[in-house]
Amino acid sequence: MSSSCTVSVTLAKVPRNTRACGTNFDFCSPQFMGVAYKGTNSLRELNTDRDWDLIAPLRPGVLWGSLVHEGFYAGLFGTFSATVRDAHIPFDLMLGQLSDAYDSRTNAVLHFTGHSLGGAYCTLTYGEFLRQQAEPAFSDFDFGDMYTYGSPRVCLEPFATLVNKHTQPGSGKYLFRIVNREDPVCTVPPRTVGQIADYPFIHVGGAWKLSEDGPYKMSDEPPPVDPQSIINIIWNVKNHQTKDYYASWQQTPHS
């Protein structure tokens, strides 16, 4: 993509956990807009990652009422306040600003992406767009695919099954959950194999692994891929950074 065809703006930056969400406009033909969430880069955001107790959405209907990762849910659907009188829900703030940006580019296809923690936010955001796609606030968007990189798990059923159901071939919407080699972040939560029964997190579908032999399609969960041991996490974390994903993509045979 030529840089002369694109411009990026920040849609929302949330004081609660410094979560930044931006969009990228493409002025080439055909046009698209990309909503992107950044990954973890602060202690506060690391605490969000670690807060993986299960929570049922407090807002009726959100995420189809599925149990989800508490930290990720709070980062999108909890409230934050820049002042005592000024409370906001990050998802609503993002949606309002995105709608304003989209008004002048109604022919653009809207895609979603994110890395690591940003991949988790991206997955929940995309799921909520799928759930509400017929509602007035969402129906004007021509939205397409989801691309996540190094995303942890975010949900229990039925969220994953319903996201998969809405992204079947022919729907015009596809999932691409990219895993770089043995990236350990993609195997959590939970933290250990012994916790799977109590915390049966699973990924949405569309997983592709980057390997030395080329990308290959991974099986959909369940069952979940087992979390890695501490030793393996320390060794394999080298596969997680955005630069690692980019380098692997450059080195991976693909068409």
LINVENRA-V928112 format. One record per residue. N is the residue number from 1. RES is the residue in three letters. OMEGA is omega in whole degrees, 0 to 359 (none if undefined). D_LAST is the distance of its C-alpha to the last C-alpha in Angstrom with 2 decimals. Layout:
BEGIN
[[N & RES & OMEGA & D_LAST] [N & RES & OMEGA & D_LAST]]
END
This chain:
BEGIN
[[1 & MET & 180 & 16.33] [2 & SER & 180 & 19.49] [3 & SER & 179 & 22.35] [4 & SER & 182 & 24.74] [5 & CYS & 189 & 23.48] [6 & THR & 172 & 24.04] [7 & VAL & 181 & 27.04] [8 & SER & 174 & 27.58] [9 & VAL & 175 & 30.78] [10 & THR & 177 & 32.21] [11 & LEU & 185 & 33.07] [12 & ALA & 171 & 35.07] [13 & LYS & 192 & 36.31] [14 & VAL & 181 & 38.44] [15 & PRO & 186 & 41.32] [16 & ARG & 180 & 41.53] [17 & ASN & 180 & 38.50] [18 & THR & 180 & 37.13] [19 & ARG & 179 & 34.14] [20 & ALA & 177 & 32.24] [21 & CYS & 180 & 30.11] [22 & GLY & 176 & 28.70] [23 & THR & 181 & 26.84] [24 & ASN & 179 & 24.60] [25 & PHE & 176 & 25.18] [26 & ASP & 182 & 22.78] [27 & PHE & 174 & 24.89] [28 & CYS & 180 & 22.21] [29 & SER & 356 & 21.61] [30 & PRO & 183 & 20.78] [31 & GLN & 171 & 22.47] [32 & PHE & 171 & 21.73] [33 & MET & 179 & 23.60] [34 & GLY & 175 & 22.37] [35 & VAL & 186 & 24.96] [36 & ALA & 175 & 24.41] [37 & TYR & 179 & 26.61] [38 & LYS & 180 & 27.05] [39 & GLY & 183 & 27.56] [40 & THR & 174 & 30.78] [41 & ASN & 177 & 32.60] [42 & SER & 178 & 36.27] [43 & LEU & 180 & 38.77] [44 & ARG & 178 & 39.45] [45 & GLU & 176 & 35.83] [46 & LEU & 177 & 35.83] [47 & ASN & 174 & 38.84] [48 & THR & 178 & 36.91] [49 & ASP & 186 & 34.31] [50 & ARG & 183 & 37.22] [51 & ASP & 187 & 39.01] [52 & TRP & 166 & 37.39] [53 & ASP & 181 & 40.42] [54 & LEU & 178 & 39.84] [55 & ILE & 172 & 41.07] [56 & ALA & 181 & 41.52] [57 & PRO & 181 & 40.79] [58 & LEU & 178 & 44.07] [59 & ARG & 184 & 43.20] [60 & PRO & 174 & 43.62] [61 & GLY & 184 & 40.49] [62 & VAL & 179 & 38.02] [63 & LEU & 181 & 34.92] [64 & TRP & 179 & 36.60] [65 & GLY & 183 & 39.25] [66 & SER & 170 & 37.07] [67 & LEU & 183 & 37.99] [68 & VAL & 178 & 35.63] [69 & HIS & 187 & 35.50] [70 & GLU & 181 & 38.61] [71 & GLY & 180 & 37.36] [72 & PHE & 178 & 34.24] [73 & TYR & 182 & 36.39] [74 & ALA & 180 & 39.05] [75 & GLY & 181 & 36.63] [76 & LEU & 190 & 35.60] [77 & PHE & 172 & 38.60] [78 & GLY & 179 & 41.48] [79 & THR & 171 & 43.74] [80 & PHE & 183 & 44.11] [81 & SER & 174 & 46.81] [82 & ALA & 175 & 46.93] [83 & THR & 182 & 50.65] [84 & VAL & 185 & 53.11] [85 & ARG & 191 & 53.07] [86 & ASP & 181 & 49.38] [87 & ALA & 182 & 47.37] [88 & HIS & 168 & 43.78] [89 & ILE & 186 & 41.08] [90 & PRO & 181 & 37.75] [91 & PHE & 181 & 35.74] [92 & ASP & 178 & 38.30] [93 & LEU & 178 & 38.32] [94 & MET & 183 & 34.54] [95 & LEU & 180 & 34.69] [96 & GLY & 180 & 37.52] [97 & GLN & 177 & 35.94] [98 & LEU & 179 & 32.58] [99 & SER & 178 & 34.54] [100 & ASP & 181 & 36.31] [101 & ALA & 184 & 33.13] [102 & TYR & 184 & 31.56] [103 & ASP & 182 & 34.69] [104 & SER & 182 & 33.86] [105 & ARG & 188 & 30.19] [106 & THR & 177 & 30.56] [107 & ASN & 183 & 27.75] [108 & ALA & 173 & 25.16] [109 & VAL & 185 & 22.95] [110 & LEU & 177 & 23.66] [111 & HIS & 184 & 21.10] [112 & PHE & 179 & 22.17] [113 & THR & 176 & 20.98] [114 & GLY & 180 & 22.72] [115 & HIS & 174 & 22.70] [116 & SER & 176 & 25.21] [117 & LEU & 176 & 28.43] [118 & GLY & 175 & 26.70] [119 & GLY & 177 & 24.25] [120 & ALA & 177 & 27.41] [121 & TYR & 179 & 28.94] [122 & CYS & 182 & 25.81] [123 & THR & 179 & 25.86] [124 & LEU & 178 & 29.55] [125 & THR & 181 & 29.25] [126 & TYR & 178 & 26.55] [127 & GLY & 180 & 28.70] [128 & GLU & 174 & 31.74] [129 & PHE & 177 & 30.08] [130 & LEU & 183 & 29.15] [131 & ARG & 187 & 32.72] [132 & GLN & 189 & 34.37] [133 & GLN & 179 & 32.11] [134 & ALA & 182 & 35.07] [135 & GLU & 184 & 37.52] [136 & PRO & 183 & 38.71] [137 & ALA & 185 & 37.36] [138 & PHE & 191 & 33.79] [139 & SER & 180 & 33.75] [140 & ASP & 180 & 33.17] [141 & PHE & 168 & 29.78] [142 & ASP & 185 & 26.74] [143 & PHE & 188 & 24.60] [144 & GLY & 195 & 21.13] [145 & ASP & 174 & 19.03] [146 & MET & 178 & 19.71] [147 & TYR & 176 & 17.55] [148 & THR & 183 & 19.48] [149 & TYR & 177 & 19.03] [150 & GLY & 183 & 21.58] [151 & SER & 169 & 23.83] [152 & PRO & 175 & 27.01] [153 & ARG & 185 & 28.35] [154 & VAL & 197 & 30.40] [155 & CYS & 164 & 32.12] [156 & LEU & 172 & 33.96] [157 & GLU & 9 & 33.98] [158 & PRO & 186 & 34.11] [159 & PHE & 184 & 31.81] [160 & ALA & 181 & 28.63] [161 & THR & 181 & 29.36] [162 & LEU & 174 & 30.17] [163 & VAL & 179 & 27.04] [164 & ASN & 181 & 25.01] [165 & LYS & 183 & 27.26] [166 & HIS & 182 & 26.62] [167 & THR & 178 & 22.80] [168 & GLN & 177 & 22.52] [169 & PRO & 182 & 20.19] [170 & GLY & 181 & 21.75] [171 & SER & 185 & 23.24] [172 & GLY & 180 & 20.92] [173 & LYS & 185 & 20.71] [174 & TYR & 177 & 18.18] [175 & LEU & 172 & 18.32] [176 & PHE & 179 & 15.73] [177 & ARG & 189 & 17.81] [178 & ILE & 179 & 15.92] [179 & VAL & 179 & 17.75] [180 & ASN & 177 & 17.37] [181 & ARG & 184 & 18.54] [182 & GLU & 179 & 22.26] [183 & ASP & 185 & 22.93] [184 & PRO & 182 & 26.50] [185 & VAL & 181 & 26.75] [186 & CYS & 182 & 24.59] [187 & THR & 180 & 27.33] [188 & VAL & 346 & 30.24] [189 & PRO & 1 & 32.60] [190 & PRO & 186 & 34.82] [191 & ARG & 183 & 35.49] [192 & THR & 178 & 36.59] [193 & VAL & 181 & 36.22] [194 & GLY & 181 & 39.89] [195 & GLN & 185 & 39.34] [196 & ILE & 182 & 36.82] [197 & ALA & 181 & 39.67] [198 & ASP & 181 & 41.19] [199 & TYR & 186 & 38.00] [200 & PRO & 176 & 35.52] [201 & PHE & 172 & 32.71] [202 & ILE & 176 & 29.39] [203 & HIS & 164 & 25.97] [204 & VAL & 184 & 24.60] [205 & GLY & 175 & 21.71] [206 & GLY & 185 & 17.98] [207 & ALA & 174 & 17.50] [208 & TRP & 179 & 14.31] [209 & LYS & 173 & 14.95] [210 & LEU & 180 & 13.18] [211 & SER & 180 & 14.26] [212 & GLU & 181 & 14.35] [213 & ASP & 181 & 12.82] [214 & GLY & 179 & 9.73] [215 & PRO & 175 & 10.08] [216 & TYR & 183 & 12.47] [217 & LYS & 176 & 14.66] [218 & MET & 177 & 18.14] [219 & SER & 176 & 21.30] [220 & ASP & 171 & 23.06] [221 & GLU & 0 & 26.34] [222 & PRO & 358 & 29.23] [223 & PRO & 179 & 30.06] [224 & PRO & 171 & 28.88] [225 & VAL & 183 & 27.37] [226 & ASP & 172 & 30.42] [227 & PRO & 182 & 31.10] [228 & GLN & 176 & 30.97] [229 & SER & 179 & 34.15] [230 & ILE & 181 & 35.40] [231 & ILE & 181 & 34.69] [232 & ASN & 177 & 31.06] [233 & ILE & 180 & 30.66] [234 & ILE & 181 & 32.09] [235 & TRP & 188 & 29.81] [236 & ASN & 181 & 26.55] [237 & VAL & 176 & 27.13] [238 & LYS & 181 & 25.40] [239 & ASN & 193 & 22.10] [240 & HIS & 187 & 23.15] [241 & GLN & 180 & 23.42] [242 & THR & 179 & 21.04] [243 & LYS & 177 & 20.69] [244 & ASP & 177 & 19.73] [245 & TYR & 180 & 16.94] [246 & TYR & 180 & 15.67] [247 & ALA & 180 & 16.12] [248 & SER & 178 & 14.40] [249 & TRP & 179 & 11.28] [250 & GLN & 183 & 11.42] [251 & GLN & 185 & 12.15] [252 & THR & 177 & 9.77] [253 & PRO & 178 & 7.09] [254 & HIS & 181 & 3.77] [255 & SER & none & 0.00]]
END
